[in-house]
Amino acid sequence: MALLLPFGAGAEEIIGGVESRPHSRPYMAHLEITIENGHTGSCGGFLINPQFVMTAAHCKGRETTVTLGAHDVSKNEATQQKIKVEKQIVHPKYNFYSKHHDIMLLKLQKKAKVTPTVDVVPLPGPSDFIKPGKMCRAAGWGQTGVTEPTSDTLREVKLRIMDKEACKYYRHYDYNFQVCVGSPRKKRSAYRGDSGGPLLCAGVAHGIVSYGRWDAKPPAVFTRISPYVPWINSVIKDK
């Protein structure tokens, strides 16, 4: 059974990774989400424009507060900017069951102030397809093990891009819109609480943490960003 890497209930955390150097990833966003029944959860995200954060569509809630400039989310760091989300723009073709088009843009109530600890990350071009074999990194505040709690400090893990055969376990995997990430031979993965965070290849955000297996065994499935670049640009322009 595939697991959406969402809130505390089933998102992703970094397993087999290391703590990030504080504020070395100034585009990272921590999402505190209130869902319909009043429960709260968390996801990752990343700043792509001073007023827009990208995350996974399955991280949508009733209301969301974004924290930028954080390393330790349990502390009130001077570098942090907390901004409420004004609008959640889920991709119109998002399908909760197949997990296709698991991408969402969050329009912030005000623009983030760009500082040494808060900045945007570049996106790929529409035809910039990340290829199998490349080593990339995922980052987040998710769980550090299947039975471990989420992490207060930002962590990151090196993950290999796999060919589509490695993801045939996932019935709905679609190479054109998703990336197969993480060698099955390594116990390294994103996990619960990491959902919506970025996959970074040579400093460019190529993927979004989407879903994986309950036991965290790699590979996991990330949303491929490049096919959505025209949609992303139109949303930012129109909103």
DARA-V688019 format. One record per residue. RES is the residue in three letters. PHI is phi in radians with two decimals (NA if undefined). PSI is psi in degrees with one decimal (NA if undefined). NEAR is the number of other ideal C-beta (glycine too) atoms within 12 Angstrom. Layout:
BEGIN
RES;PHI;PSI;NEAR  RES;PHI;PSI;NEAR
END
This chain:
BEGIN
MET;NA;125.9;12  ALA;-1.35;150.5;30  LEU;-2.07;122.0;35  LEU;-1.16;133.9;41  LEU;-1.58;76.3;49  PRO;-1.77;-137.1;43  PHE;-1.07;-170.8;38  GLY;-0.82;-20.9;28  ALA;-1.31;-25.6;27  GLY;-3.10;24.0;33  ALA;-1.46;-154.7;44  GLU;-2.09;150.0;59  GLU;-2.28;167.2;48  ILE;-1.52;123.0;45  ILE;-1.97;133.7;39  GLY;1.31;18.7;28  GLY;-1.82;-163.6;35  VAL;-2.31;159.6;20  GLU;-1.19;135.1;21  SER;-1.22;151.7;28  ARG;-1.12;129.1;15  PRO;-0.88;127.4;21  HIS;1.14;21.0;24  SER;-1.41;-8.8;22  ARG;-2.21;75.5;38  PRO;-1.19;-8.7;31  TYR;-1.53;-9.7;40  MET;-1.18;139.3;49  ALA;-2.18;137.3;50  HIS;-1.85;125.8;49  LEU;-1.84;123.3;52  GLU;-1.79;119.4;32  ILE;-2.06;131.0;40  THR;-1.77;124.9;21  ILE;-1.72;175.0;23  GLU;-0.88;-41.4;12  ASN;-1.48;10.9;11  GLY;1.54;-7.5;11  HIS;-1.21;158.2;16  THR;-2.10;154.4;20  GLY;-2.60;-179.2;36  SER;-2.43;152.7;46  CYS;-2.46;171.4;57  GLY;-1.73;171.0;59  GLY;-2.95;-178.9;50  PHE;-2.68;144.1;47  LEU;-1.41;122.2;43  ILE;-1.98;-7.4;37  ASN;-2.85;148.3;27  PRO;-0.92;-22.0;22  GLN;-1.99;4.3;29  PHE;-2.31;131.6;39  VAL;-1.95;138.5;51  MET;-1.76;140.9;51  THR;-2.69;-169.7;51  ALA;-1.55;146.2;53  ALA;-1.09;-30.8;37  HIS;-1.29;-1.2;43  CYS;-1.59;8.8;53  LYS;-1.16;140.1;35  GLY;-2.43;-169.9;35  ARG;-1.30;-44.6;17  GLU;-2.59;151.6;22  THR;-2.39;138.3;37  THR;-2.01;131.2;30  VAL;-1.77;132.5;45  THR;-1.93;121.2;38  LEU;-1.87;158.6;42  GLY;1.27;21.1;34  ALA;-1.70;147.2;41  HIS;-2.01;-53.5;33  ASP;-1.86;106.3;23  VAL;-1.32;-6.1;33  SER;-1.49;-7.9;18  LYS;-1.98;160.4;16  ASN;-1.68;77.4;14  GLU;-1.28;145.2;23  ALA;-1.09;-24.0;15  THR;-1.36;-14.1;25  GLN;-1.31;142.4;28  GLN;-2.15;117.8;31  LYS;-1.80;122.4;25  ILE;-2.33;131.9;31  LYS;-1.31;152.7;23  VAL;-1.52;129.3;34  GLU;-1.49;-37.7;21  LYS;-2.60;136.1;22  GLN;-1.85;118.0;35  ILE;-1.93;97.9;29  VAL;-1.44;143.1;26  HIS;-1.00;133.7;33  PRO;-1.05;-21.2;16  LYS;-1.77;9.6;19  TYR;-1.01;132.5;29  ASN;-2.15;114.5;20  PHE;-1.08;-32.8;21  TYR;-1.42;-44.5;14  SER;-1.48;-14.7;23  LYS;1.14;18.8;37  HIS;-1.32;149.2;31  HIS;1.02;42.8;30  ASP;-1.44;74.8;45  ILE;-2.55;140.3;48  MET;-2.57;143.9;40  LEU;-1.89;138.1;45  LEU;-1.94;119.0;44  LYS;-1.54;123.5;29  LEU;-1.40;152.7;36  GLN;-1.09;-26.8;20  LYS;-2.56;162.0;17  LYS;-1.20;142.1;19  ALA;-1.24;147.9;34  LYS;-1.51;119.2;20  VAL;-1.28;125.7;18  THR;-2.41;178.8;19  PRO;-1.06;-21.0;13  THR;-1.90;-1.9;27  VAL;-2.35;115.4;34  ASP;-2.73;166.3;27  VAL;-1.53;159.7;29  VAL;-1.97;142.1;35  PRO;-1.26;149.5;23  LEU;-1.85;159.4;38  PRO;-1.28;168.7;30  GLY;-1.34;163.2;18  PRO;-1.04;-27.1;16  SER;-1.85;13.3;12  ASP;-1.54;85.6;22  PHE;-1.56;118.1;24  ILE;-1.26;132.7;36  LYS;-1.71;152.2;21  PRO;-0.98;146.9;23  GLY;1.76;-24.5;16  LYS;-1.20;145.1;25  MET;-1.71;128.7;24  CYS;-2.28;-177.2;37  ARG;-2.35;142.5;40  ALA;-1.98;152.4;54  ALA;-2.44;149.6;47  GLY;3.09;178.2;55  TRP;-1.92;24.0;49  GLY;-1.34;-170.7;52  GLN;-1.16;149.0;36  THR;-1.70;2.0;34  GLY;-2.98;163.9;23  VAL;-1.01;-35.0;23  THR;-1.92;10.0;13  GLU;-1.61;159.1;18  PRO;-1.33;171.9;18  THR;-1.22;162.7;34  SER;-1.67;138.4;38  ASP;-1.30;-33.1;22  THR;-1.78;150.4;31  LEU;-1.15;133.7;45  ARG;-2.18;159.4;43  GLU;-2.48;158.6;37  VAL;-2.52;142.0;41  LYS;-1.47;131.0;27  LEU;-2.36;141.8;46  ARG;-1.60;139.7;31  ILE;-1.33;126.4;37  MET;-1.78;162.5;34  ASP;-1.38;167.0;21  LYS;-1.12;-24.7;24  GLU;-1.02;-35.5;14  ALA;-1.14;-19.4;28  CYS;-1.84;16.2;33  LYS;-1.18;-16.6;17  TYR;-0.98;-32.5;23  TYR;-1.57;113.9;32  ARG;-0.98;-37.4;15  HIS;-1.76;11.5;23  TYR;-1.03;131.5;32  ASP;-2.25;108.2;26  TYR;-0.98;-30.8;26  ASN;-1.23;-26.7;16  PHE;-2.12;-1.8;32  GLN;-2.39;157.5;43  VAL;-2.07;135.3;47  CYS;-1.62;117.7;40  VAL;-2.24;126.6;52  GLY;1.90;123.7;43  SER;-1.25;130.8;26  PRO;-1.08;-16.8;26  ARG;-1.45;-7.7;13  LYS;-2.07;138.1;22  LYS;-1.55;67.6;21  ARG;-2.32;133.7;35  SER;-2.92;162.7;45  ALA;-1.44;158.8;56  TYR;-2.64;-163.4;49  ARG;-0.96;132.9;46  GLY;1.69;-14.5;46  ASP;-1.61;-12.5;60  SER;-0.80;140.4;54  GLY;1.49;-10.6;55  GLY;-1.32;169.1;57  PRO;-1.59;154.3;50  LEU;-1.86;117.2;52  LEU;-1.89;124.8;40  CYS;-2.16;114.7;34  ALA;0.91;41.9;17  GLY;1.41;2.5;20  VAL;-1.96;138.1;26  ALA;-1.40;108.5;46  HIS;-1.80;-15.8;40  GLY;-2.60;166.4;49  ILE;-2.23;130.1;56  VAL;-1.02;122.8;60  SER;-2.03;-69.7;56  TYR;-2.69;166.6;47  GLY;-2.80;-162.6;46  ARG;-1.57;154.4;28  TRP;-1.00;-35.7;20  ASP;-1.53;5.8;20  ALA;1.19;11.4;39  LYS;-1.23;125.5;24  PRO;-1.19;163.4;35  PRO;-1.42;164.3;40  ALA;-1.98;168.8;57  VAL;-1.90;129.2;47  PHE;-2.02;146.9;52  THR;-1.23;131.3;48  ARG;-1.42;125.3;39  ILE;-1.38;-36.9;45  SER;-0.91;-42.1;31  PRO;-1.16;-16.7;30  TYR;-1.70;-0.4;40  VAL;-1.01;-43.2;26  PRO;-1.06;-40.6;17  TRP;-1.12;-44.3;28  ILE;-1.01;-49.0;31  ASN;-1.08;-38.2;19  SER;-1.22;-37.0;15  VAL;-1.12;-46.6;27  ILE;-1.10;-38.2;26  LYS;-1.21;-39.8;13  ASP;-1.43;-24.8;13  LYS;-1.58;NA;18
END
